[in-house]
């Protein structure tokens, strides 16, 4: 799960597999598989890093 921050500052955790699409408007909008949208403070690049970089970093830590 990846940590995300809603616009009001609340932390939420989301499974990357629930993200269907990431849109870059002035805000970052996550379109979820259930059709809901979630606006977050993180940039598109930050969300992508958390999805694709974090799991490999976590696996590396477990192996050491």
CHARMM-style PDB file with segment names, atoms N, HN, CA, C and O in Angstrom:
ATOM      1  N   UNK     1       0.854  -1.181   0.000  1.00  0.00      PROA
ATOM      2  CA  UNK     1       0.000   0.000   0.000  1.00  0.00      PROA
ATOM      3  C   UNK     1       0.894   1.237   0.000  1.00  0.00      PROA
ATOM      4  O   UNK     1       1.996   1.230   0.549  1.00  0.00      PROA
ATOM      5  N   UNK     2       0.394   2.290  -0.625  1.00  0.00      PROA
ATOM      6  HN  UNK     2      -0.501   2.296  -1.070  1.00  0.00      PROA
ATOM      7  CA  UNK     2       1.177   3.521  -0.681  1.00  0.00      PROA
ATOM      8  C   UNK     2       0.466   4.613   0.109  1.00  0.00      PROA
ATOM      9  O   UNK     2      -0.761   4.706   0.076  1.00  0.00      PROA
ATOM     10  N   UNK     3       1.237   5.444   0.822  1.00  0.00      PROA
ATOM     11  HN  UNK     3       2.234   5.368   0.848  1.00  0.00      PROA
ATOM     12  CA  UNK     3       0.639   6.537   1.586  1.00  0.00      PROA
ATOM     13  C   UNK     3       0.360   7.731   0.674  1.00  0.00      PROA
ATOM     14  O   UNK     3       1.212   8.126  -0.122  1.00  0.00      PROA
ATOM     15  N   UNK     4      -0.818   8.290   0.793  1.00  0.00      PROA
ATOM     16  HN  UNK     4      -1.511   7.969   1.439  1.00  0.00      PROA
ATOM     17  CA  UNK     4      -1.200   9.464   0.012  1.00  0.00      PROA
ATOM     18  C   UNK     4      -1.809  10.498   0.943  1.00  0.00      PROA
ATOM     19  O   UNK     4      -2.345  10.157   1.997  1.00  0.00      PROA
ATOM     20  N   UNK     5      -1.725  11.757   0.552  1.00  0.00      PROA
ATOM     21  HN  UNK     5      -1.289  12.034  -0.305  1.00  0.00      PROA
ATOM     22  CA  UNK     5      -2.250  12.852   1.363  1.00  0.00      PROA
ATOM     23  C   UNK     5      -3.370  13.543   0.609  1.00  0.00      PROA
ATOM     24  O   UNK     5      -3.162  14.062  -0.488  1.00  0.00      PROA
ATOM     25  N   UNK     6      -4.564  13.549   1.202  1.00  0.00      PROA
ATOM     26  HN  UNK     6      -4.733  13.128   2.093  1.00  0.00      PROA
ATOM     27  CA  UNK     6      -5.677  14.259   0.576  1.00  0.00      PROA
ATOM     28  C   UNK     6      -5.455  15.768   0.729  1.00  0.00      PROA
ATOM     29  O   UNK     6      -4.601  16.196   1.506  1.00  0.00      PROA
ATOM     30  N   UNK     7      -6.209  16.552   0.004  1.00  0.00      PROA
ATOM     31  HN  UNK     7      -6.902  16.204  -0.627  1.00  0.00      PROA
ATOM     32  CA  UNK     7      -6.009  18.001   0.024  1.00  0.00      PROA
ATOM     33  C   UNK     7      -6.219  18.618   1.405  1.00  0.00      PROA
ATOM     34  O   UNK     7      -5.651  19.665   1.712  1.00  0.00      PROA
ATOM     35  N   UNK     8      -7.037  17.967   2.239  1.00  0.00      PROA
ATOM     36  HN  UNK     8      -7.499  17.116   1.990  1.00  0.00      PROA
ATOM     37  CA  UNK     8      -7.257  18.508   3.591  1.00  0.00      PROA
ATOM     38  C   UNK     8      -6.191  18.036   4.582  1.00  0.00      PROA
ATOM     39  O   UNK     8      -6.275  18.332   5.773  1.00  0.00      PROA
ATOM     40  N   UNK     9      -5.169  17.287   4.080  1.00  0.00      PROA
ATOM     41  HN  UNK     9      -5.101  17.047   3.111  1.00  0.00      PROA
ATOM     42  CA  UNK     9      -4.061  16.877   4.929  1.00  0.00      PROA
ATOM     43  C   UNK     9      -4.181  15.496   5.538  1.00  0.00      PROA
ATOM     44  O   UNK     9      -3.243  15.028   6.184  1.00  0.00      PROA
ATOM     45  N   UNK    10      -5.318  14.826   5.348  1.00  0.00      PROA
ATOM     46  HN  UNK    10      -6.080  15.205   4.824  1.00  0.00      PROA
ATOM     47  CA  UNK    10      -5.488  13.481   5.898  1.00  0.00      PROA
ATOM     48  C   UNK    10      -4.650  12.475   5.122  1.00  0.00      PROA
ATOM     49  O   UNK    10      -4.614  12.495   3.892  1.00  0.00      PROA
ATOM     50  N   UNK    11      -3.972  11.591   5.861  1.00  0.00      PROA
ATOM     51  HN  UNK    11      -4.001  11.575   6.861  1.00  0.00      PROA
ATOM     52  CA  UNK    11      -3.202  10.516   5.247  1.00  0.00      PROA
ATOM     53  C   UNK    11      -4.135   9.354   4.937  1.00  0.00      PROA
ATOM     54  O   UNK    11      -4.979   8.980   5.752  1.00  0.00      PROA
ATOM     55  N   UNK    12      -3.970   8.795   3.751  1.00  0.00      PROA
ATOM     56  HN  UNK    12      -3.286   9.099   3.089  1.00  0.00      PROA
ATOM     57  CA  UNK    12      -4.727   7.609   3.360  1.00  0.00      PROA
ATOM     58  C   UNK    12      -3.744   6.626   2.746  1.00  0.00      PROA
ATOM     59  O   UNK    12      -2.693   7.017   2.238  1.00  0.00      PROA
ATOM     60  N   UNK    13      -4.091   5.360   2.797  1.00  0.00      PROA
ATOM     61  HN  UNK    13      -4.944   5.042   3.210  1.00  0.00      PROA
ATOM     62  CA  UNK    13      -3.251   4.324   2.213  1.00  0.00      PROA
ATOM     63  C   UNK    13      -4.072   3.593   1.162  1.00  0.00      PROA
ATOM     64  O   UNK    13      -5.219   3.215   1.401  1.00  0.00      PROA
ATOM     65  N   UNK    14      -3.466   3.401  -0.006  1.00  0.00      PROA
ATOM     66  HN  UNK    14      -2.534   3.708  -0.200  1.00  0.00      PROA
ATOM     67  CA  UNK    14      -4.193   2.849  -1.142  1.00  0.00      PROA
ATOM     68  C   UNK    14      -3.366   1.753  -1.801  1.00  0.00      PROA
ATOM     69  O   UNK    14      -2.146   1.865  -1.927  1.00  0.00      PROA
ATOM     70  N   UNK    15      -4.036   0.715  -2.209  1.00  0.00      PROA
ATOM     71  HN  UNK    15      -5.027   0.625  -2.107  1.00  0.00      PROA
ATOM     72  CA  UNK    15      -3.359  -0.336  -2.968  1.00  0.00      PROA
ATOM     73  C   UNK    15      -3.144   0.164  -4.397  1.00  0.00      PROA
ATOM     74  O   UNK    15      -4.093   0.621  -5.035  1.00  0.00      PROA
ATOM     75  N   UNK    16      -1.938   0.086  -4.897  1.00  0.00      PROA
ATOM     76  HN  UNK    16      -1.167  -0.285  -4.378  1.00  0.00      PROA
ATOM     77  CA  UNK    16      -1.679   0.544  -6.270  1.00  0.00      PROA
ATOM     78  C   UNK    16      -2.547  -0.157  -7.304  1.00  0.00      PROA
ATOM     79  O   UNK    16      -2.873   0.426  -8.338  1.00  0.00      PROA
ATOM     80  N   UNK    17      -2.923  -1.397  -7.038  1.00  0.00      PROA
ATOM     81  HN  UNK    17      -2.659  -1.871  -6.198  1.00  0.00      PROA
ATOM     82  CA  UNK    17      -3.752  -2.131  -8.001  1.00  0.00      PROA
ATOM     83  C   UNK    17      -5.155  -1.538  -8.135  1.00  0.00      PROA
ATOM     84  O   UNK    17      -5.877  -1.874  -9.074  1.00  0.00      PROA
ATOM     85  N   UNK    18      -5.551  -0.660  -7.208  1.00  0.00      PROA
ATOM     86  HN  UNK    18      -4.964  -0.387  -6.445  1.00  0.00      PROA
ATOM     87  CA  UNK    18      -6.863  -0.015  -7.286  1.00  0.00      PROA
ATOM     88  C   UNK    18      -6.836   1.245  -8.141  1.00  0.00      PROA
ATOM     89  O   UNK    18      -7.885   1.834  -8.404  1.00  0.00      PROA
ATOM     90  N   UNK    19      -5.652   1.667  -8.578  1.00  0.00      PROA
ATOM     91  HN  UNK    19      -4.800   1.189  -8.364  1.00  0.00      PROA
ATOM     92  CA  UNK    19      -5.527   2.874  -9.396  1.00  0.00      PROA
ATOM     93  C   UNK    19      -5.627   2.493 -10.858  1.00  0.00      PROA
ATOM     94  O   UNK    19      -4.830   1.704 -11.365  1.00  0.00      PROA
ATOM     95  N   UNK    20      -6.616   3.063 -11.529  1.00  0.00      PROA
ATOM     96  HN  UNK    20      -7.263   3.704 -11.117  1.00  0.00      PROA
ATOM     97  CA  UNK    20      -6.832   2.794 -12.944  1.00  0.00      PROA
ATOM     98  C   UNK    20      -6.077   3.800 -13.810  1.00  0.00      PROA
ATOM     99  O   UNK    20      -5.552   3.465 -14.872  1.00  0.00      PROA
ATOM    100  N   UNK    21      -6.040   5.044 -13.326  1.00  0.00      PROA
ATOM    101  HN  UNK    21      -6.466   5.316 -12.463  1.00  0.00      PROA
ATOM    102  CA  UNK    21      -5.465   6.135 -14.120  1.00  0.00      PROA
ATOM    103  C   UNK    21      -4.992   7.234 -13.187  1.00  0.00      PROA
ATOM    104  O   UNK    21      -5.569   7.445 -12.120  1.00  0.00      PROA
ATOM    105  N   UNK    22      -3.936   7.935 -13.593  1.00  0.00      PROA
ATOM    106  HN  UNK    22      -3.467   7.764 -14.459  1.00  0.00      PROA
ATOM    107  CA  UNK    22      -3.455   9.104 -12.848  1.00  0.00      PROA
ATOM    108  C   UNK    22      -3.490  10.284 -13.797  1.00  0.00      PROA
ATOM    109  O   UNK    22      -2.879  10.248 -14.865  1.00  0.00      PROA
ATOM    110  N   UNK    23      -4.207  11.334 -13.411  1.00  0.00      PROA
ATOM    111  HN  UNK    23      -4.705  11.363 -12.544  1.00  0.00      PROA
ATOM    112  CA  UNK    23      -4.332  12.524 -14.249  1.00  0.00      PROA
ATOM    113  C   UNK    23      -3.584  13.687 -13.621  1.00  0.00      PROA
ATOM    114  O   UNK    23      -3.596  13.875 -12.405  1.00  0.00      PROA
ATOM    115  N   UNK    24      -2.931  14.464 -14.482  1.00  0.00      PROA
ATOM    116  HN  UNK    24      -2.921  14.311 -15.470  1.00  0.00      PROA
ATOM    117  CA  UNK    24      -2.229  15.655 -14.002  1.00  0.00      PROA
ATOM    118  C   UNK    24      -3.020  16.878 -14.467  1.00  0.00      PROA
ATOM    119  O   UNK    24      -2.926  17.298 -15.621  1.00  0.00      PROA
ATOM    120  N   UNK    25      -3.779  17.424 -13.566  1.00  0.00      PROA
ATOM    121  HN  UNK    25      -3.855  17.083 -12.629  1.00  0.00      PROA
ATOM    122  CA  UNK    25      -4.469  18.695 -13.777  1.00  0.00      PROA
ATOM    123  C   UNK    25      -3.647  19.660 -12.913  1.00  0.00      PROA
ATOM    124  O   UNK    25      -2.502  19.339 -12.594  1.00  0.00      PROA
ATOM    125  N   UNK    26      -4.160  20.785 -12.533  1.00  0.00      PROA
ATOM    126  HN  UNK    26      -5.090  21.045 -12.792  1.00  0.00      PROA
ATOM    127  CA  UNK    26      -3.376  21.502 -11.517  1.00  0.00      PROA
ATOM    128  C   UNK    26      -3.128  20.627 -10.288  1.00  0.00      PROA
ATOM    129  O   UNK    26      -2.116  20.786  -9.606  1.00  0.00      PROA
ATOM    130  N   UNK    27      -4.043  19.711 -10.006  1.00  0.00      PROA
ATOM    131  HN  UNK    27      -4.865  19.582 -10.560  1.00  0.00      PROA
ATOM    132  CA  UNK    27      -3.878  18.757  -8.910  1.00  0.00      PROA
ATOM    133  C   UNK    27      -3.642  17.372  -9.500  1.00  0.00      PROA
ATOM    134  O   UNK    27      -3.852  17.154 -10.693  1.00  0.00      PROA
ATOM    135  N   UNK    28      -3.206  16.443  -8.667  1.00  0.00      PROA
ATOM    136  HN  UNK    28      -3.035  16.620  -7.697  1.00  0.00      PROA
ATOM    137  CA  UNK    28      -3.059  15.055  -9.088  1.00  0.00      PROA
ATOM    138  C   UNK    28      -4.355  14.329  -8.772  1.00  0.00      PROA
ATOM    139  O   UNK    28      -4.789  14.286  -7.621  1.00  0.00      PROA
ATOM    140  N   UNK    29      -4.968  13.761  -9.794  1.00  0.00      PROA
ATOM    141  HN  UNK    29      -4.615  13.796 -10.729  1.00  0.00      PROA
ATOM    142  CA  UNK    29      -6.240  13.063  -9.647  1.00  0.00      PROA
ATOM    143  C   UNK    29      -6.018  11.584  -9.934  1.00  0.00      PROA
ATOM    144  O   UNK    29      -5.540  11.214 -11.006  1.00  0.00      PROA
ATOM    145  N   UNK    30      -6.370  10.746  -8.967  1.00  0.00      PROA
ATOM    146  HN  UNK    30      -6.759  11.047  -8.096  1.00  0.00      PROA
ATOM    147  CA  UNK    30      -6.306   9.304  -9.150  1.00  0.00      PROA
ATOM    148  C   UNK    30      -7.704   8.813  -9.487  1.00  0.00      PROA
ATOM    149  O   UNK    30      -8.653   9.065  -8.744  1.00  0.00      PROA
ATOM    150  N   UNK    31      -7.829   8.115 -10.600  1.00  0.00      PROA
ATOM    151  HN  UNK    31      -7.059   7.909 -11.203  1.00  0.00      PROA
ATOM    152  CA  UNK    31      -9.103   7.492 -10.962  1.00  0.00      PROA
ATOM    153  C   UNK    31      -9.001   6.038 -10.521  1.00  0.00      PROA
ATOM    154  O   UNK    31      -8.106   5.308 -10.948  1.00  0.00      PROA
ATOM    155  N   UNK    32      -9.922   5.631  -9.669  1.00  0.00      PROA
ATOM    156  HN  UNK    32     -10.648   6.224  -9.322  1.00  0.00      PROA
ATOM    157  CA  UNK    32      -9.872   4.297  -9.094  1.00  0.00      PROA
ATOM    158  C   UNK    32     -10.720   3.317  -9.904  1.00  0.00      PROA
ATOM    159  O   UNK    32     -11.590   3.724 -10.674  1.00  0.00      PROA
ATOM    160  N   UNK    33     -10.462   2.046  -9.725  1.00  0.00      PROA
ATOM    161  HN  UNK    33      -9.756   1.716  -9.100  1.00  0.00      PROA
ATOM    162  CA  UNK    33     -11.167   0.999 -10.470  1.00  0.00      PROA
ATOM    163  C   UNK    33     -12.676   1.024 -10.258  1.00  0.00      PROA
ATOM    164  O   UNK    33     -13.431   0.595 -11.130  1.00  0.00      PROA
ATOM    165  N   UNK    34     -13.120   1.520  -9.110  1.00  0.00      PROA
ATOM    166  HN  UNK    34     -12.507   1.868  -8.401  1.00  0.00      PROA
ATOM    167  CA  UNK    34     -14.555   1.568  -8.829  1.00  0.00      PROA
ATOM    168  C   UNK    34     -15.218   2.819  -9.417  1.00  0.00      PROA
ATOM    169  O   UNK    34     -16.414   3.036  -9.226  1.00  0.00      PROA
ATOM    170  N   UNK    35     -14.430   3.650 -10.141  1.00  0.00      PROA
ATOM    171  HN  UNK    35     -13.458   3.473 -10.296  1.00  0.00      PROA
ATOM    172  CA  UNK    35     -14.979   4.845 -10.770  1.00  0.00      PROA
ATOM    173  C   UNK    35     -14.823   6.107  -9.941  1.00  0.00      PROA
ATOM    174  O   UNK    35     -15.015   7.209 -10.455  1.00  0.00      PROA
ATOM    175  N   UNK    36     -14.477   5.968  -8.666  1.00  0.00      PROA
ATOM    176  HN  UNK    36     -14.320   5.073  -8.248  1.00  0.00      PROA
ATOM    177  CA  UNK    36     -14.269   7.141  -7.811  1.00  0.00      PROA
ATOM    178  C   UNK    36     -12.957   7.835  -8.182  1.00  0.00      PROA
ATOM    179  O   UNK    36     -12.036   7.218  -8.715  1.00  0.00      PROA
ATOM    180  N   UNK    37     -12.900   9.122  -7.888  1.00  0.00      PROA
ATOM    181  HN  UNK    37     -13.649   9.624  -7.455  1.00  0.00      PROA
ATOM    182  CA  UNK    37     -11.672   9.891  -8.087  1.00  0.00      PROA
ATOM    183  C   UNK    37     -11.165  10.358  -6.730  1.00  0.00      PROA
ATOM    184  O   UNK    37     -11.940  10.621  -5.811  1.00  0.00      PROA
ATOM    185  N   UNK    38      -9.855  10.453  -6.632  1.00  0.00      PROA
ATOM    186  HN  UNK    38      -9.225  10.240  -7.378  1.00  0.00      PROA
ATOM    187  CA  UNK    38      -9.225  10.901  -5.395  1.00  0.00      PROA
ATOM    188  C   UNK    38      -8.184  11.955  -5.759  1.00  0.00      PROA
ATOM    189  O   UNK    38      -7.287  11.697  -6.561  1.00  0.00      PROA
ATOM    190  N   UNK    39      -8.305  13.135  -5.169  1.00  0.00      PROA
ATOM    191  HN  UNK    39      -9.034  13.344  -4.517  1.00  0.00      PROA
ATOM    192  CA  UNK    39      -7.340  14.209  -5.416  1.00  0.00      PROA
ATOM    193  C   UNK    39      -6.329  14.197  -4.283  1.00  0.00      PROA
ATOM    194  O   UNK    39      -6.696  14.211  -3.108  1.00  0.00      PROA
ATOM    195  N   UNK    40      -5.047  14.172  -4.648  1.00  0.00      PROA
ATOM    196  HN  UNK    40      -4.749  14.160  -5.602  1.00  0.00      PROA
ATOM    197  CA  UNK    40      -3.991  14.072  -3.638  1.00  0.00      PROA
ATOM    198  C   UNK    40      -2.976  15.195  -3.807  1.00  0.00      PROA
ATOM    199  O   UNK    40      -2.869  15.800  -4.873  1.00  0.00      PROA
ATOM    200  N   UNK    41      -2.230  15.462  -2.728  1.00  0.00      PROA
ATOM    201  HN  UNK    41      -2.317  14.970  -1.862  1.00  0.00      PROA
ATOM    202  CA  UNK    41      -1.200  16.511  -2.749  1.00  0.00      PROA
ATOM    203  C   UNK    41       0.052  16.078  -3.499  1.00  0.00      PROA
ATOM    204  O   UNK    41       0.760  16.918  -4.053  1.00  0.00      PROA
ATOM    205  N   UNK    42       0.333  14.781  -3.524  1.00  0.00      PROA
ATOM    206  HN  UNK    42      -0.243  14.098  -3.074  1.00  0.00      PROA
ATOM    207  CA  UNK    42       1.534  14.281  -4.178  1.00  0.00      PROA
ATOM    208  C   UNK    42       1.451  14.538  -5.690  1.00  0.00      PROA
ATOM    209  O   UNK    42       0.368  14.552  -6.275  1.00  0.00      PROA
ATOM    210  N   UNK    43       2.614  14.739  -6.298  1.00  0.00      PROA
ATOM    211  HN  UNK    43       3.494  14.728  -5.823  1.00  0.00      PROA
ATOM    212  CA  UNK    43       2.658  14.926  -7.751  1.00  0.00      PROA
ATOM    213  C   UNK    43       2.510  13.565  -8.435  1.00  0.00      PROA
ATOM    214  O   UNK    43       2.644  12.515  -7.808  1.00  0.00      PROA
ATOM    215  N   UNK    44       2.231  13.617  -9.731  1.00  0.00      PROA
ATOM    216  HN  UNK    44       2.122  14.470 -10.240  1.00  0.00      PROA
ATOM    217  CA  UNK    44       2.144  12.376 -10.508  1.00  0.00      PROA
ATOM    218  C   UNK    44       3.452  11.597 -10.377  1.00  0.00      PROA
ATOM    219  O   UNK    44       3.442  10.379 -10.196  1.00  0.00      PROA
ATOM    220  N   UNK    45       4.568  12.305 -10.468  1.00  0.00      PROA
ATOM    221  HN  UNK    45       4.576  13.294 -10.615  1.00  0.00      PROA
ATOM    222  CA  UNK    45       5.872  11.659 -10.386  1.00  0.00      PROA
ATOM    223  C   UNK    45       6.084  10.978  -9.033  1.00  0.00      PROA
ATOM    224  O   UNK    45       6.628   9.876  -8.969  1.00  0.00      PROA
ATOM    225  N   UNK    46       5.653  11.634  -7.954  1.00  0.00      PROA
ATOM    226  HN  UNK    46       5.210  12.529  -8.005  1.00  0.00      PROA
ATOM    227  CA  UNK    46       5.791  11.051  -6.617  1.00  0.00      PROA
ATOM    228  C   UNK    46       4.947   9.787  -6.477  1.00  0.00      PROA
ATOM    229  O   UNK    46       5.392   8.794  -5.902  1.00  0.00      PROA
ATOM    230  N   UNK    47       3.733   9.833  -7.005  1.00  0.00      PROA
ATOM    231  HN  UNK    47       3.372  10.640  -7.472  1.00  0.00      PROA
ATOM    232  CA  UNK    47       2.860   8.653  -6.937  1.00  0.00      PROA
ATOM    233  C   UNK    47       3.484   7.505  -7.728  1.00  0.00      PROA
ATOM    234  O   UNK    47       3.522   6.370  -7.254  1.00  0.00      PROA
ATOM    235  N   UNK    48       3.972   7.799  -8.926  1.00  0.00      PROA
ATOM    236  HN  UNK    48       3.941   8.721  -9.311  1.00  0.00      PROA
ATOM    237  CA  UNK    48       4.601   6.759  -9.741  1.00  0.00      PROA
ATOM    238  C   UNK    48       5.835   6.183  -9.049  1.00  0.00      PROA
ATOM    239  O   UNK    48       6.064   4.974  -9.094  1.00  0.00      PROA
ATOM    240  N   UNK    49       6.628   7.038  -8.411  1.00  0.00      PROA
ATOM    241  HN  UNK    49       6.442   8.020  -8.374  1.00  0.00      PROA
ATOM    242  CA  UNK    49       7.795   6.557  -7.666  1.00  0.00      PROA
ATOM    243  C   UNK    49       7.375   5.610  -6.548  1.00  0.00      PROA
ATOM    244  O   UNK    49       8.010   4.578  -6.331  1.00  0.00      PROA
ATOM    245  N   UNK    50       6.311   5.962  -5.843  1.00  0.00      PROA
ATOM    246  HN  UNK    50       5.795   6.800  -6.020  1.00  0.00      PROA
ATOM    247  CA  UNK    50       5.850   5.103  -4.748  1.00  0.00      PROA
ATOM    248  C   UNK    50       5.350   3.760  -5.278  1.00  0.00      PROA
ATOM    249  O   UNK    50       5.528   2.726  -4.634  1.00  0.00      PROA
ATOM    250  N   UNK    51       4.729   3.782  -6.448  1.00  0.00      PROA
ATOM    251  HN  UNK    51       4.585   4.621  -6.972  1.00  0.00      PROA
ATOM    252  CA  UNK    51       4.202   2.542  -7.018  1.00  0.00      PROA
ATOM    253  C   UNK    51       5.332   1.652  -7.524  1.00  0.00      PROA
ATOM    254  O   UNK    51       5.338   0.449  -7.260  1.00  0.00      PROA
ATOM    255  N   UNK    52       6.286   2.232  -8.249  1.00  0.00      PROA
ATOM    256  HN  UNK    52       6.280   3.209  -8.463  1.00  0.00      PROA
ATOM    257  CA  UNK    52       7.289   1.422  -8.930  1.00  0.00      PROA
ATOM    258  C   UNK    52       8.624   1.308  -8.213  1.00  0.00      PROA
ATOM    259  O   UNK    52       9.341   0.331  -8.426  1.00  0.00      PROA
ATOM    260  N   UNK    53       8.986   2.272  -7.368  1.00  0.00      PROA
ATOM    261  HN  UNK    53       8.404   3.067  -7.195  1.00  0.00      PROA
ATOM    262  CA  UNK    53      10.279   2.238  -6.694  1.00  0.00      PROA
ATOM    263  C   UNK    53      10.165   1.641  -5.303  1.00  0.00      PROA
ATOM    264  O   UNK    53      11.013   0.837  -4.915  1.00  0.00      PROA
ATOM    265  N   UNK    54       9.167   2.002  -4.556  1.00  0.00      PROA
ATOM    266  HN  UNK    54       8.478   2.655  -4.871  1.00  0.00      PROA
ATOM    267  CA  UNK    54       9.034   1.565  -3.165  1.00  0.00      PROA
ATOM    268  C   UNK    54       9.031   0.049  -3.003  1.00  0.00      PROA
ATOM    269  O   UNK    54       9.743  -0.458  -2.136  1.00  0.00      PROA
ATOM    270  N   UNK    55       8.253  -0.709  -3.806  1.00  0.00      PROA
ATOM    271  HN  UNK    55       7.675  -0.298  -4.511  1.00  0.00      PROA
ATOM    272  CA  UNK    55       8.256  -2.165  -3.585  1.00  0.00      PROA
ATOM    273  C   UNK    55       9.644  -2.784  -3.728  1.00  0.00      PROA
ATOM    274  O   UNK    55       9.998  -3.670  -2.951  1.00  0.00      PROA
ATOM    275  N   UNK    56      10.429  -2.342  -4.694  1.00  0.00      PROA
ATOM    276  HN  UNK    56      10.141  -1.622  -5.325  1.00  0.00      PROA
ATOM    277  CA  UNK    56      11.757  -2.923  -4.862  1.00  0.00      PROA
ATOM    278  C   UNK    56      12.673  -2.518  -3.712  1.00  0.00      PROA
ATOM    279  O   UNK    56      13.508  -3.315  -3.285  1.00  0.00      PROA
ATOM    280  N   UNK    57      12.535  -1.302  -3.205  1.00  0.00      PROA
ATOM    281  HN  UNK    57      11.857  -0.654  -3.552  1.00  0.00      PROA
ATOM    282  CA  UNK    57      13.338  -0.862  -2.055  1.00  0.00      PROA
ATOM    283  C   UNK    57      12.976  -1.678  -0.822  1.00  0.00      PROA
ATOM    284  O   UNK    57      13.852  -2.074  -0.052  1.00  0.00      PROA
ATOM    285  N   UNK    58      11.695  -1.924  -0.640  1.00  0.00      PROA
ATOM    286  HN  UNK    58      10.984  -1.603  -1.265  1.00  0.00      PROA
ATOM    287  CA  UNK    58      11.260  -2.695   0.516  1.00  0.00      PROA
ATOM    288  C   UNK    58      11.766  -4.125   0.419  1.00  0.00      PROA
ATOM    289  O   UNK    58      12.173  -4.707   1.424  1.00  0.00      PROA
ATOM    290  N   UNK    59      11.745  -4.699  -0.780  1.00  0.00      PROA
ATOM    291  HN  UNK    59      11.414  -4.226  -1.597  1.00  0.00      PROA
ATOM    292  CA  UNK    59      12.238  -6.053  -0.956  1.00  0.00      PROA
ATOM    293  C   UNK    59      13.735  -6.124  -0.663  1.00  0.00      PROA
ATOM    294  O   UNK    59      14.210  -7.092  -0.069  1.00  0.00      PROA
ATOM    295  N   UNK    60      14.475  -5.101  -1.080  1.00  0.00      PROA
ATOM    296  HN  UNK    60      14.089  -4.315  -1.562  1.00  0.00      PROA
ATOM    297  CA  UNK    60      15.910  -5.069  -0.831  1.00  0.00      PROA
ATOM    298  C   UNK    60      16.205  -5.021   0.666  1.00  0.00      PROA
ATOM    299  O   UNK    60      17.149  -5.655   1.138  1.00  0.00      PROA
ATOM    300  N   UNK    61      15.390  -4.264   1.413  1.00  0.00      PROA
ATOM    301  HN  UNK    61      14.623  -3.750   1.029  1.00  0.00      PROA
ATOM    302  CA  UNK    61      15.587  -4.168   2.858  1.00  0.00      PROA
ATOM    303  C   UNK    61      15.321  -5.506   3.530  1.00  0.00      PROA
ATOM    304  O   UNK    61      16.020  -5.875   4.474  1.00  0.00      PROA
ATOM    305  N   UNK    62      14.323  -6.230   3.054  1.00  0.00      PROA
ATOM    306  HN  UNK    62      13.755  -5.930   2.288  1.00  0.00      PROA
ATOM    307  CA  UNK    62      13.981  -7.516   3.651  1.00  0.00      PROA
ATOM    308  C   UNK    62      15.099  -8.517   3.424  1.00  0.00      PROA
ATOM    309  O   UNK    62      15.390  -9.345   4.288  1.00  0.00      PROA
ATOM    310  N   UNK    63      15.726  -8.435   2.254  1.00  0.00      PROA
ATOM    311  HN  UNK    63      15.491  -7.763   1.552  1.00  0.00      PROA
ATOM    312  CA  UNK    63      16.781  -9.397   1.929  1.00  0.00      PROA
ATOM    313  C   UNK    63      18.076  -9.143   2.702  1.00  0.00      PROA
ATOM    314  O   UNK    63      18.923 -10.031   2.800  1.00  0.00      PROA
ATOM    315  N   UNK    64      18.233  -7.943   3.246  1.00  0.00      PROA
ATOM    316  HN  UNK    64      17.545  -7.221   3.166  1.00  0.00      PROA
ATOM    317  CA  UNK    64      19.480  -7.649   3.978  1.00  0.00      PROA
ATOM    318  C   UNK    64      19.344  -7.912   5.433  1.00  0.00      PROA
ATOM    319  OT1 UNK    64      20.297  -7.717   6.188  1.00  0.00      PROA
TER     320      UNK     64
END
